[in-house]
Amino acid sequence: MARGGIVDEIALSEVLRRGGLAGAALDVHQEEGDNKISPLADLSNAILTPHIGAMTIDSQQEIGRRIVGIIDDFSCSD
């Protein structure tokens, strides 16, 4: 899922409780921030991470390459 709110977390939690899906993993959520608790939080077949899906070594290196490219393009422009 790319954006919180694309998936109805209440409906997903009901499907997971019934066994309609084996499991779900979400990195973004309908509501994020302090004191926001997903209806999926207490399910053993749901994995929730705090919006850190892009924090891999490969993705961070790619971000660095893109930033260097942008700076290089900017500094070489007329």
C-alpha positions as CSV (number, residue, x, y, z in Angstrom):
1,M,0.0,0.0,0.0
2,A,1.4,3.4,-0.9
3,R,-0.8,5.7,1.1
4,G,-2.6,5.4,4.4
5,G,-6.3,5.3,3.8
6,I,-6.2,3.2,0.6
7,V,-7.1,0.1,2.7
8,D,-10.0,0.2,5.1
9,E,-8.3,-1.1,8.2
10,I,-11.5,-2.0,10.0
11,A,-12.7,-4.1,7.1
12,L,-9.2,-5.7,6.8
13,S,-9.2,-6.5,10.5
14,E,-12.6,-8.3,10.1
15,V,-11.4,-10.3,7.1
16,L,-8.2,-11.3,9.0
17,R,-10.2,-12.3,12.1
18,R,-12.5,-14.5,10.0
19,G,-9.5,-16.1,8.2
20,G,-10.4,-14.7,4.8
21,L,-6.7,-13.7,4.4
22,A,-3.7,-15.5,6.0
23,G,-2.1,-12.2,6.9
24,A,-1.4,-8.6,6.1
25,A,1.6,-6.3,6.5
26,L,1.2,-2.5,6.4
27,D,3.9,0.3,6.7
28,V,1.4,3.2,6.3
29,H,-1.8,3.5,8.1
30,Q,-5.2,5.3,7.9
31,E,-4.2,7.4,10.9
32,E,-0.7,8.0,12.1
33,G,0.8,9.8,15.0
34,D,0.6,9.8,18.7
35,N,-2.2,7.9,20.4
36,K,-3.4,6.5,17.1
37,I,-4.0,2.7,17.4
38,S,-4.8,0.7,14.3
39,P,-7.6,-1.9,14.6
40,L,-5.0,-4.3,13.3
41,A,-2.7,-3.8,16.2
42,D,-3.9,-6.7,18.3
43,L,-4.0,-9.3,15.5
44,S,-1.3,-12.0,15.4
45,N,-1.6,-12.2,11.6
46,A,-1.0,-8.5,11.0
47,I,2.4,-6.9,10.9
48,L,2.5,-3.1,11.3
49,T,5.6,-1.0,10.9
50,P,6.0,2.7,11.7
51,H,6.3,4.1,8.1
52,I,9.9,2.8,7.6
53,G,9.5,0.7,4.5
54,A,12.0,2.8,2.5
55,M,14.7,2.6,5.2
56,T,16.7,-0.1,3.5
57,I,20.4,0.3,2.7
58,D,19.6,0.0,-1.1
59,S,16.9,2.6,-1.0
60,Q,19.0,5.1,1.0
61,Q,21.9,4.6,-1.4
62,E,19.5,5.3,-4.3
63,I,18.2,8.4,-2.6
64,G,21.8,9.6,-2.2
65,R,22.6,9.0,-5.9
66,R,19.5,10.9,-6.9
67,I,20.3,13.8,-4.7
68,V,23.9,14.0,-6.0
69,G,22.4,13.9,-9.6
70,I,20.0,16.7,-8.8
71,I,22.8,18.9,-7.3
72,D,25.1,18.0,-10.3
73,D,22.4,19.0,-12.8
74,F,21.7,22.2,-11.0
75,S,25.4,23.2,-10.7
76,C,26.0,22.4,-14.4
77,S,23.0,24.4,-15.7
78,D,23.5,27.7,-17.4
